[in-house]
Amino acid sequence: MDRVEQKQPCVVNQILRFYIDGFRRMTLGKTLWKVIIIKLIIIFGVLKLFFFHDFLGTKFHTDEQRADYVLSELIRSAQAHSCSVEGER
């Protein structure tokens, strides 16, 4: 009795094939993915230009000045937070 054992596909390969086959057969899903990608492009591309200005780049000329400003703001914020917490006790 000579039995030849057949290899079963790896679980990872089965999962990968499942998703690839699912995306190939998708009809409405492809349209939804296109809408999602367009929305992400609008959010991160267009809105960034209008709402997220380069504050540090326009106010300071060197990286050292920018770093000093950020450090001082973090320290100021931490001190203000610790004072408000101590006042609540």
C-alpha positions as CSV (number, residue, x, y, z in Angstrom):
1,M,0.0,0.0,0.0
2,D,1.9,2.9,-1.3
3,R,0.1,6.1,-0.5
4,V,1.1,9.3,-2.0
5,E,0.4,12.2,0.4
6,Q,-0.8,15.3,-1.2
7,K,0.3,18.6,0.2
8,Q,-2.5,20.9,1.2
9,P,-2.0,24.6,0.4
10,C,-0.7,26.7,3.2
11,V,-3.3,28.6,5.2
12,V,-1.8,31.9,4.3
13,N,-2.1,31.1,0.6
14,Q,-5.7,30.1,1.0
15,I,-6.5,33.4,2.7
16,L,-4.6,35.3,0.1
17,R,-6.5,33.6,-2.7
18,F,-9.8,34.2,-0.9
19,Y,-9.2,37.9,-0.8
20,I,-7.8,38.2,-4.4
21,D,-10.7,36.2,-5.8
22,G,-13.2,38.4,-3.8
23,F,-11.7,41.6,-5.2
24,R,-11.8,40.2,-8.7
25,R,-15.5,39.4,-8.5
26,M,-16.5,42.6,-6.8
27,T,-18.8,45.0,-8.7
28,L,-20.2,47.5,-6.3
29,G,-17.2,47.2,-4.1
30,K,-14.8,48.5,-6.8
31,T,-16.9,51.7,-7.1
32,L,-16.9,52.1,-3.3
33,W,-13.1,51.7,-3.1
34,K,-12.8,54.4,-5.8
35,V,-15.0,56.7,-3.8
36,I,-12.9,56.1,-0.7
37,I,-9.6,56.7,-2.5
38,I,-11.0,60.0,-4.0
39,K,-12.1,61.1,-0.6
40,L,-8.7,60.4,0.9
41,I,-7.0,62.4,-1.8
42,I,-9.3,65.3,-1.1
43,I,-8.8,65.1,2.6
44,F,-5.0,64.8,2.6
45,G,-4.2,66.6,-0.6
46,V,-6.5,69.5,-1.0
47,L,-7.6,70.4,2.5
48,K,-4.0,70.3,3.7
49,L,-3.2,73.2,1.4
50,F,-6.0,75.4,3.0
51,F,-6.0,74.4,6.7
52,F,-2.5,73.3,7.6
53,H,-0.2,76.2,6.9
54,D,3.6,75.9,7.4
55,F,3.7,77.9,10.6
56,L,7.2,77.0,11.7
57,G,8.6,77.4,8.2
58,T,7.3,81.0,7.9
59,K,8.0,82.2,11.4
60,F,11.5,80.8,11.9
61,H,14.5,80.5,9.6
62,T,16.6,77.7,11.1
63,D,15.9,74.3,12.5
64,E,17.3,75.3,15.9
65,Q,14.9,78.2,16.2
66,R,12.0,75.9,15.3
67,A,13.2,73.3,17.9
68,D,13.5,75.9,20.6
69,Y,10.0,77.2,19.9
70,V,8.5,73.7,20.0
71,L,10.3,72.9,23.2
72,S,9.2,76.1,24.9
73,E,5.6,75.5,23.9
74,L,5.7,71.9,25.2
75,I,7.1,73.1,28.5
76,R,4.6,76.0,28.8
77,S,1.7,73.6,28.1
78,A,3.0,71.0,30.6
79,Q,3.4,73.7,33.3
80,A,-0.1,75.1,32.6
81,H,-1.5,71.6,32.9
82,S,0.3,70.8,36.1
83,C,-0.9,74.1,37.7
84,S,-4.5,73.3,36.8
85,V,-4.3,69.8,38.2
86,E,-2.8,71.0,41.5
87,G,-5.6,73.6,41.7
88,E,-8.2,70.9,41.6
89,R,-6.8,69.1,44.6
